[in-house]
């Protein structure tokens, strides 16, 4: 089981930026896909961005051009840089790791964007 620890959430005004971090307990190159998901109150959890161990990135349409997923292999950490934040980005953000057919979740970090 991969252990994931997220950090970096907080309160920010609309138009601001935040960077989320997700530290994994294993070499992230052994993880097939790492992703950031979010869940707003009363809504289903949705994929925000993902990166494969080969470096292929994928983004939800709602965040394209504003969010960037990246990684530091030496630190076994994946980041989500969020720019031009909007109130509708308010949610709990979760890190996910899929490896060998199983998935692991972090505890989540709250992001609140005020208008």
Secondary structure, 3 states (H helix, E strand, C coil): CCCEEEECCEEEECCCCEEEEEEECCCHHHCCEEEEEEECCCCCCEEEEEEECCCCEEECCCCCCCEEEEEEHHHCEEEEEECCCCHHHCEEEEEEEEECCEEEECCCEEEEEEC
